[in-house]
């Protein structure tokens, strides 16, 4: 099991927050997650990971097939047709990249679970609400820190 980050016992503030010069908030002590809870979370994350990988593979296959069709059906294309095909290809690649990013997020959540850091905000060290984790299982920031990040 990973060793928890060094904290100031009087305030329960992670060492990184104390030295960063920012005003730190009090953090609740980390509660140990039972083996059953950890396993349940791991199973759900692995299922989601498998779904995303299947979706990514299907998207890549579809992109490849569409590319073949575009190459064989390009005779007589004018500039507008070429531009449309380029735009469509970029949208497809963007979709594949988004899926790949979600795969990476779930993989990172599994790593955090193994390290004992899953469910704790990476920025302030506070627990991430269960409701947020239920809606977005690969969340790494609590609601407050995520709101601050989105305002920037």
Steps between C-alpha positions, in 0.01 A plus 500: 500500500631844410614727780268803537644842426672677790253717688510753779318316778365818657318614186493186282639704211711312242864606506479613137217741585693647795806575291321624191425840653127459443246514778428142587177358632464238767486150362318208653719206595494226238268217581613157396286341230404138561631232265143433380445868416833520321423187300154630404650827375775313315247275323289800393806689372627193312158453339500865393854464368401198291199690359715798407768285337234319295352835397846632409581191290164525321557871433845433355360225277226733381747780429721262301205376296379855433853600392506214248162608366614860467817402313312288247223757458704814445496521119350827387502664843516876506645714779176498699483119493862475613437751778192312617690170507785660694256648751325164548834321545609753763172453689545122497858528625387743771236250612760220515735724701221583746431130555872436546517780759214337692687167487802674652283655774359162601847342495620781727204441734599132526858604582375739769283220643802268522705777663226573755438852364170436321218723623732772633552835328843528338513873569374553855491146640131516596276201439315512168125465566359156427237659275773653282684168478173325409443747217865521391697203638835626371472839675827619652379833642231585753215721384654819642841446337337403169293820504815705568679324214214567256494871588861546389 
